[in-house]
Structures are given as C-alpha cells and as structure tokens.
C-alpha cells in the first residue's frame, strides 16, 4: 500500500502540540479559492515546478522518516500530523499510518476539512488524538460558492467527533470579503457553541502560496488581496473570547 505525498515537513510547531512532523497528502475534494497548497490539487505538475512533484510512499518509508526525530517528539510532547490536501481522500492508508504511529507511542493529529462520508471519517479519526478541524464558512451557500462543496457533511462529522469525545480545535482561515466581518465571527461562535467546540485557531489570510500558482500555471483570484495580520483581528478575536472560546492566532 502506498500514498501520494507532496511534502514532509519536519520540526513544525503550529500543527499540534510540541515538535511535529507533518505529512502532506495529495488530493482534496474542496477547491478553496485562497488555497495555499494548490500543488495538492493538480493532477500533473509542470516540469517547471518540479519541487512540487509528489512521491508515492509506503507506510514503512514514511515511518522511517518520522522515527528519525523520535527524540524531539519525546522531549517536546510532539508527534505526527497528517495534512494535505485532504488526508481523508486516502483513508485506508491514513488509518494504517496513524495506527502505526500509535504503536510507536507517538501523539497523532490530523488536519482535515472533515468532508467525507461518516464511515471514512470515523475510520481515520479513530486513530487520531487531536483533530485540527478546518472550518471555512458557517453558511452553506457561501461555503458551496467559495469551496465547491456543501458544509453539511462537514458539520455532521464535527458533531460525530464531539459525541465521540475527541479533542478538537476548530481552525478558521480568516479571508477578506469571505468570512472576516464581525458578523461572521458572531455566526461562527453561534454555530460552534451549538456543536460543542470551544477551542479555535484563527488563521489570518496570507500570500505565502501566491508564487505556487504562477509556477503551476493556475489562476489565483486572491492575488491582489492584501494579507491580514494578528493586529487586524483584534475585534474579531474578542468576539470569540467574549463568547467563551479559547482563541489562538
């Protein structure tokens, strides 16, 4: 069994507790207009962008890379995070990889949109200690417009994860003209409170992926949009805190 992997990032400090290795899986059912990893979406990478060429890797090959940094995980309370793209699109492989990490006493996390059937979602998340649950929009029509899919399967899987007592952090990419108004913040709070998630990471819009679109010959509708910074989200963040959320930017 092998999976298509487009990056392995070591010594990450922002994808779960401690020092982590992040495995990026290729493929995603969402097509977010601001996606920072467009290389996860394209089937054929141009020769002019070979640094984005994916690898077909076995569980043994990935575990070999992961275990090179065992001492750092043990010292920092870190571990392994599966990301993408969308890891749920390669669910059989992801579940077995997470199970192997568990056998090696590694903390496991997945960063996911949650867009999958309940069966697939539960199969993979059963082996995850932490869910970093991306939340693009609270409104179904706007979610469909900006990502290409409905948010209803996502919300259903969120509720399932809460009922299973999973450790969950909602991650909200704050995107100008999409979900960055104070009214949007209040609506997110209302929905998350109903679901039962009370910890949130706010991810200010950035342009770190802009050059990737050029190298991959893809159109980028947010190329002229200015990046947001933590200081731009002071009032936005306060709305979450005033509604009882633990918030991190």
N, C-alpha and C positions, 0 to 999 in steps of 0.2 A: 504494500500500500504506500502510495506517495501523494504528496500535495504540492500544489503550485504556490511557491513562496516568493514574494518580490522584495523582501528585505528582512534582515535580522538585526535589530538594534540592541546593542549592549549598553549597560550602565545607565539605563533610563531611570529617572527619578520622578516621573509625572504620570505613571500608568499603574498605580497601585503602591502599596507600602514598600519602603526600602529600595534597595538597588535591584533592578529587574532587567531581564532580557525579554524583549518584545518581538514576537514572531508575526510578521505581516502576511496574511493570506490574500491571494489574488481573487478578484471577483466580488461584485456587490450588486444586489437587486435594486438598490437605490441609486439615483443619479442626481445627487445634490449639486445644485448649480455652483456652489462655492467649494466643492471638494478639494482638499489639499493633497490628495493622493490619486490623481487621475490615472496614474500608471496601473492602479489596481483594477481599472475599468476596461482598458483597451485589450483586445484580443491579440493584436500583433503590434509589437513595439518597433518603431522605425530604427534602421541601423544607425541613424544619427543620435539616438538616445539609448545606447546600449547599456548605460549604467542602470537603466530601469528594467533590464531583462530579468524575467523571473527564473527561478530554479525549480526543478522537480526534485523534491527531497523526501527521503524516508523518515519514519519516526526515529530510527537509530541515528541517522545523520543529524537530525535536529537535536536530539538528546545529547549527542556528543558535543555540540556547540554550547548547549545550555549548561552542561555539567562542568565546563571549563571554569565557570565563575561561581562554583558552589560556595567557596569561602566568603565571597561578597554577600551572597544571599543569607548565609548563616549569621554573619556579623551584623547585617543591617535589618534582618527580618524581611528580606525581599523574596523574589521568586520569579515566576514566569507569567507574562501576559500575552494572550493571543488576540491579535487585532487584524485590521485589514485596510481596505476592502471589508468584507463581511465574513467572519470565520464560520458562521452557520451554514454557508454555502458549501463547505467541505466538512460536513458534520461528522461523518464516520471517522475520518482521520483526526479531527479536532478532539473528539471524545476520547479516542485511544491515546492521543498525545497527552491530554490532561490527566488521564488515569495513570500513565507512566510517570508523569511529574509527581503525582500524589504518592506513588510507590517510592519515589526518591525523596520524600518528605519536603517537597517544595510547595510554597504557597502558590496557588493558581488563581488567575483572574482572566476574564475575557472582556474586551471592549466590543460592544455589539449594538447594532441598531434594533435588535430584537425582532427583525422582520423575518419570520419563518413560521412553519406550521408548529402547533403546540408540541407535537411529537418530537420534532427535530430540536426545538428549543430546549425541551426538558432533557433530552438525551445528552446534549452538550453541557448544559448548565449544572447537571448533576455532579460534575467533577470540578466545578469552579467554586473557590472560596469567596470570590468577590465578583460582582457584576458591575462593570462600568457601562451604564445603560445610556446610550445616546438618545437625546430627545430633541428632534428638530423643530417640531411645532405642535401646539396643542389643538389647533383647528384642522379638521380632516381635509377640507377643501384646499386650504393653503399648503398643507403637508403634501397633498397629491400634486399640486402645482409646482412646488419647489423641489420635490424629490422623485416624483413619478410614481409613488405608491401611496396607498391609504395608511393612516396611522392606527387603524382599528386592530389589526393583528398584533401590532407592537404594544398597544395598551393592554390587550388581553394577556400577552405574555408577561408584561410588567406585573399585572395583578396576580398571575400564577406564581411568579418569583417571590412576591411578597407573602403569599399564602404558604409558600414553602420555606419561609423564614431565611431567605438568602440575604446576605449582606449586599446592599445595593447603593450605588451612588449614581444619581442622575447627572448626566453631562449635557449641558445645553450650550451649543455653539451660538453665540450671540451675533447675529448677522444683520448689518444695516438694511433697513427697509424691508426686512423679513420678519424679525421677531424681537427687535431691540427697543420697542417703546415700553414705557412704564405700565401701560395697559397690558402689554404682552407678559411682562413679569408677573403681574397680578393673576393673569389667567393661568400661567404655568403653576403658580403657587396653589391655586384652587384645585387644579387637576391632580397635582402630585399629592396634596393633602388627602384628597379623596381616595387615591390609590394606596397611600400609606408609605410613601417615600419622603424622608425628611433630611436627606443629605444631598447637596448639589454642588457640582463644579461648573462654574461659568467659564466658557472658553471664548475670549474676545476674538472677533474676526481678524485674520491676519492674511498676509500676501506671500507667505513662505512658499506656496506651491505655484505661484504665477509662472515662473520660468519653465516649470514642467509642461504646462500647456503649450508653450511655444515649441519646446523640443519634441513634443508628441504630435504637433500639428493639429491641436484641438482648439476650438473656440472657447473663450473664457468670458462669460458675461459679467463677471465682477472685476475685470482688470482695471477699471477706472475708479473703483471704490476705495476709499481710504480705510486703513486698518483702524481697529479700535484698540484702546489701551485700558488697563485697570482703572485709571482715573476717570475714564469715560463712563464707567459703570457704577459709580458710587451710589447714585439714587436707585438704580436698577437692583444693585446688591442689597440695599437697605430694605427694599420691599420684601425680599426673601427672608431676611433676618427678622423683620417685624412680624412675619408670619410663622416664626418658629423654626426656620430652617438653619442648619449648619451649612455655611457657604464658604467656598474657596474659589479664588480666581487663579 
